[in-house]
C-alpha cells in the first residue's frame, strides 16, 4: 500500500495572526477547531491542512503527515534508519492516532493511522 501525504501543518507562536496572514495571502478559509488549531479545507487538486499555535518546546514549523497502517512499526523503522521519535502515538477522537518523528536530517514528519 502507498503511504500518501494526507495533511500538512504550519505551526507558529501567534495562531490568530498566522490564520489572518494565510487568509489574506492565499484566500484560505481558516476554520477554528479548538485548542489553538485552525483547519484549512482541501481545495482540489490539493490536500487540506492546519495551522497550529505552538508553545515551548515546540518551535514554529512546517510538516507533512503521512498515512500509515501501524504507527508503532513505522516509528520503530524510522528509528532504525536514523530517525528520532518526537511524539508517541496520540489519539484524535473520530480520526485515528498521530505521532511525530524527525528524519535523518532533522525534518519533523507526522504520521497518521486512521481508525
N, C-alpha and C positions, 0 to 999 in steps of 0.2 A: 504494500500500500504506500502511496505517496504521502509525504508529510508537508502539506501546503501551509504557507503563511496565511493565517486566518484573522489576524488582528495586529494592529500597531498601537504604540503608545508613546506619547510625548509627556515627559514629566518636568515640572518646574515649580519654583517656590511660590508663585502667586497664581493660583489656578484661575481666578476670575479674570485677571489681566491677560493671562495666556489665552483663555477662551475668547475674549474680545478680540485679541490680536489675530487669531486664526479665522474668526468670523469675518473681520474686516479685510484681511489679506486674501482669503480664498473663498469667502462666502459660505464657509462651513456652518452647519446648524448644530452648535454645541448644546447638547441636552443634559442638564444636571441629573446625575444618577445617584447622588448622595455620597457621603464620605470623602469629599474632595475629588470627585471623579465626574467627568463630562464625557458622554458618549457622542461619537461622530458617526452618524449613519453612513452606510456604504453608498457610494454613487458609482453605478456601473460604468466601466468595467472594473472599477477599483473595489477595495475592501474597506469596511468600517474600522474605526479605531477609537482611541480615547485619549483624554487629557487628564493627567494626574497631578494634583497638588502634592509635592514632595515635602518631606520633613527630614531632618538629620536622623540617621546617617545616609539616607537615600539622596544622591545628588540629582540635579537635573539630568535628563537622559532622553534618548530616543531608542526604542527597542521594538522588535517584532515578536510575535507569538506564533509558534509552530504547533500544529496539531499532531499529537502522538497518541498511541493506544495505551501505553504504560509509562506513567511519569517516572516511577522509581527506576525501572530498567533503563530509560533514556538518560536520567541523571547519572546513574552508575556508569553507563557507557561514556557519557561526556567526561566524567572524572577520569576514567581510564585513558582517555585520549588527551588529557592535559587540561581539561576544563576545571572550574571550581563551582561547586554548588553554592548559590547565594541564598535561596529560599526553598525550604522543603515544601512539599505539596500543601496547598491551602484550598479548602472548599469554596466554591462560589455557588450558592444555592440556585438551583434550577438550570445551571450551565454545566458544571463539572468541577475540575480542580486545576489549579495553576501552580507552577513552580518557576524559579529563575536560576540560571547559571551564567557564568562568564565563560566564553570560549577561550581557546588557547592564546588569543591576543587581547583578552580583557573586555571584549564586547559583551554587553548584557543581552541575553536571549531568553525569551519567555517560552514556556511550554504549556499547552492546554490539552487536557484529557477531558473529552466531553462525556456526560453521563447518559 
